[in-house]
Amino acid sequence: MSVTFINALNIPPSREAEFLEKWDRGADYIRGRAGFVSTSLHRSLSPSYRYQYFTVAVWETAEHLLR
């Protein structure tokens, strides 16, 4: 059974560009990992929402995620 990992992140506007660059590098890294299925980045539509970004990663199993 696949496992979905969701992470809610609050990124200050002054660090948004840095965060997006690091997320791209991190996504490239995990794409090569065993058991990796997919990843996506979502941004809140409201600037007043507590979390501005959400990352979603899907793995084949919990064991793959925890390696």
N, C-alpha and C positions, 0 to 999 in steps of 0.2 A: 504494500500500500504506500502511495506517495505521501510525502510530508511537505506542508507549506509553512514557511517561516515568514512572518510579517513583522516588520520593525517600523515603529513610528518615531520620527525624528523632528526635533525643533532646531532649525538651522538659522542663526542670525543672518539678516540680509547682507551684512558686510562680509560674510563667509560663504555665501551661496555659490559663487563661481568656483571657489576652492573645493567645496563639497561635491559639486557636479563633476569636476575633473577627477577627484578621488573615487567617486562612485563608478565612473566609467572604467577606471583602472581596476578597481575591485571586481567589477562585473566581468571584465576580460579575464581576470585571474580565475574566478570560480567557474567560468564556462569550460575550462579545461580539466576540472576536477571530476573524479569518478562519481557517478551517481547523480550528477547535476542534470536537471531537466530544463529549467528556465528561470529568468529573473526579469523584474520590471520595476520601474521607478514611477511613483505617482506623486503629483503635487496638489496640495489643497487649493481650492478655488477661492477660499476666503483668507485674506492675510491676518484676520483676527483669530483664526482657529489655533488651538494650542499647538498642534503639530503641523508643520508645513510640508513635510515629505513622508512618504510611506514606501518602504521597499518590500518587495514580495519575491521570495525565492522558493522554488519547488525542487525537491530532491526525491530520488527513487525510494529511499528509506530513511528512517531516523538515524541509522548507523552511518549512512553517507553524510548526512548533515553534521553529525558530531565528530567526524574524523578530523 
